[in-house]
Amino acid sequence: MSMDDLAAKVAALIGEASAGIVMPRFRALAAHEVEEKSKGDLVTIADREAELWLAPRLEALVRGSRVLGEEAAAADPALLAHLDDDTPLWTVDPVDGTGNFAAGREAFGLMVSLVEGGETVRAWIYLPVIDALAVSERGGGAFWHDAAGSVRLDAGAAPAELAAQTASFYVRFMPDDWKSGIEAHAAGVGATTSLLCSAWDYTNVARGKHDFITYHRMLPWDHAPGTLILREAGGVVRDIETELDYAPRVLKGPHLVARDEESWQRTAQQIRAKRRL
């Protein structure tokens, strides 16, 4: 399927930022081009330059819009308050999976979403190493574009048997009670992975290649793009405790990501049953 004008313009900007700023630094970063924002949380010159390049160009596409970028928000957390007003807001993760990128691992991507009235209405995830782009518009489906062509994404249904499932259980920021339930559940799952990259994790679930993910820290640049893409592919992203669907103004979990409604319900119940209060 061909993209409409806005989708194509944003995709072109992301591709240009990747080709001109991000990929020339891949496996070519100097030591002084990698910093630690906080313990274990890296930022590189590619993150900063790509965000600065994208921000004014995205704002020019939608009148009155502003950008909420990961690096700008790291420097000034007060910018998160823009989530609470109704100004059109672009979320930008210029290099998602920075730890992988800095280490020369291939699981990283560029992510952009457009949020209006507190709801994600557009999303783009670009995976430069495989030159693949996932694009979605609310109510319009989600599509995967790569060298083989373009296909509509359909996450399908997760297998019911634990031993047949693949999942990623991120519990680093989880409260202890939910961490205990998730870890007890994870022990029975057939295969677990930890790519540490939302761009790859969400698109793998949307493509039916991965079944479940858990997250607690729900920063909008990490989750708004993937959630819309996955929902439009038939998937679910919802708080296990409140059973409320994820929205960009929600900044913490525990959230469960699943390929389909039935498997979300089943897995959420299994995790709740193993939770130690």
N, C-alpha and C positions, 0 to 999 in steps of 0.2 A: 504493500500500500504506500502511495506517495504521501509525504507530509504536507500539511498546510503551511501557509507562509510563515507564521510565527514559529512553528515547530522546526521548519527548515532553517530559519535564520539562527535560532538558538543552537541547533545542531552544528551549524557551520562555525559559530563562534567557539563552541566547545572543541571542535576539531582543530581550529586554528590555535587555540591556547595549548592544546596537547602537542601539536606538531612543532609549534614555535618556542614553547617555554618548558613544557613538562618532559617530553621524551628526549630532548637533547641532554637533559640532566640524568636520565635513567642510567644507572651504573657508571655515572661520570661525576658524582658529587664530590667536591673537595670537603675536607674535614670541617672547615669553617662555614660551610653551606648547610650544615645540619645542626640544629639546636634542640634543647629540651625545654619545652614550655612549662612542664611540670614533670614529676617523676614518671618516666615511662611514656610520656606524651611528646612525640617529636614534631618538629616543623622544619621544612627545608626552604631553600631559596625558591624552589619551584612552586611550593604552596603559596608563598607570599606574592610572587610575581604574577602567577596565573590569576589569583583572586583580584589583584589590583588591575590587571588587564581586562578581566571579564566584567567587573562591576559597572563601569560607566557605559559599556556597550549594551549590557542587559537593561540597564535603566532607560536607555534611549529607545528601547523597543516598546515599552508600555508607559504611557504618559503618567507621571506622578508616582511611579514605582520607586522602590529603593531596594538595595541589596543587603541581606544579612549573611555575611560570609563567616566561615569558621574562624579565620585568622583575625578579622576585625573584632569579632565577638570575644575572642580569647584576650585581646588587648583591652577591650572595653565591654565587660559583661552587661552593662546597662543597655546595650543595643538589643538585647533579647526582649526588652519591653515593646519593641515594634511588633512583636507577635500579637500583642493585645489590641492593636488598632486595626482599622480596616483599609489602610494603605496597601495597595498591591505590593507584595514582598517576594523578592527572589531569594531563595536559599542557595548558597554556593559552597560546595566542598571541593576546593580546587584540586586536591589530591587525597582521595579517600584511601585509607590504607597506607598512610605515610611511613609507618614502621617497615612495611614490606618494601615500599619504594626505596627508602633509604638503604635497606639491606640488599637491594638488587633482586628482590623476589617479584614475581609477575602479578600478584593479586593486588592491584590498585586500580582506581578509576577516577573519573571526574563526574560530579553529580550536581545537577541544577534542578530546582523546582520553582513553580510560581504558586504562591499562596494568596488567596483572596478571601476576605471575611473569615479568616481562621481555618479555611479548608484548602487542601492542595488541589489545584485544578489542572496543572501541567507538570510533567516530569521528564527528565532526561538522565540517563546513566550511560556513560561512554567508557568502554574498556579498551584502552589504547593498544595493549600488547596483542590482542586478538582482533583489533579494529572492528568492534561490535558495538552497536548502539541500541539501547532500549528506550522507547519513547511512548508516552501515554498522555491522554487527555481525559479528564473525568467524564465518564459516560460514553467515551468513544473507543474504548478498548486499549490494549497495549500491544506494541509491535516491536519486533526484533529485526534489526538490519545488520547483515554481515556480508561477507564475500559470496555466500551462497544465495543471497537474495533477501526478501522481506517476508516475514511470517507473523501472523497474529499469535500472541502468546496465550497459552492455555496451561495453567499449572496442573490440571488434572487432580486426581485423588491420591492421597498418601496411603501406603499399605497399612492394614490394620495390625499386622503382627509386628511387635517391637523389634524382633530380630531382623526384619526386612527393611527397617527404617534407617535413614541417614539424617543426622541433625547436628546443629551447632548450639551448644549450651554455654552462653556467656554469662557468668555469675559473679564476675569481679566486683560489681557495684551492688549486687543484690543484698537485701536484708537477710540476716542469718536464717530466718524461718523459711523464706522462699528458696534460698540457696540450698537448704537441706532437702527440700522436696524435689527440686530440679536435679540435684546430684543423685539422689536415690533413684529417680526415674531414669536418668541418663545411663545408669549402670546396666540397664536391660536393653538399651537400644543397640541395634546391630552395628552401626558405624557412626562415630562422631568425628567432626573435623573442627578446626579452629583457624579459619583463613584470616580473621581479624580485619575484614574488609566488607563493609555493608554493601558496596557496589556489586561485589561478586556474590555475596550471600543472598541478597534479595533477588538478583536476576537468576541465580541458580534455582531458587524456589519457584519463581515465576515461569521458568522453563521446564519445571517438573523434574529437575535433576537433584533436588534436595527437598527434604520433607518438613523440617521444623527448625526454628531458631528461638532462643530466648534472649531478651535484652532487658536491662533495667534503666541505664542512662539513655534517654531518648532525645538527644539534641536534634533540632529540626533538620540541619543540613545532612545528618546521618540517616534519617528515617523518613522524612517527607517524600523524597523522590521514590525510594523503593517501595514504600507502602502503597502509593497510588498505582505504580506499575503492577504490583502484585494483586491488588484488589481488582484491577481491570482484567487481570488474567484469571480471576476466580478465587483468589486467596484471601486470607484473613490476617489482620494484625490487631490484637486486642489485649487489653489488660486482663491478666488471669484473675486478679482479685476483684476488680470492679465490674468486669465484663463490658467495659466501654471500649468502643473502637478507638484506635489511635487517632489523634489529631495533632497538628503541629504545635499547638499551645501546651500540650502535655509533655513534661520534661523528664518524667521518671515512670518506671514500671511497677510491677513486673509484667512485661509483655511477652506474649507467645505469638510467633509467626507460623502460619500453617498454609498448606496448599489449598485446603478446602474447609468448608464449615464443619462437616462431620468430624474430620480428623482433629480440628481445633477443639471441638467440644470434648472428644474422647481423651485427648492428651491433657487438656487443662484439668479434667476431672482426675486423671491419674496422678498428676503433679500435686493437686490439692490433697489427695488422699495420703500422699507420702510426706506432706509438710509437717515439720515438728514445731508446734507452737510453744 
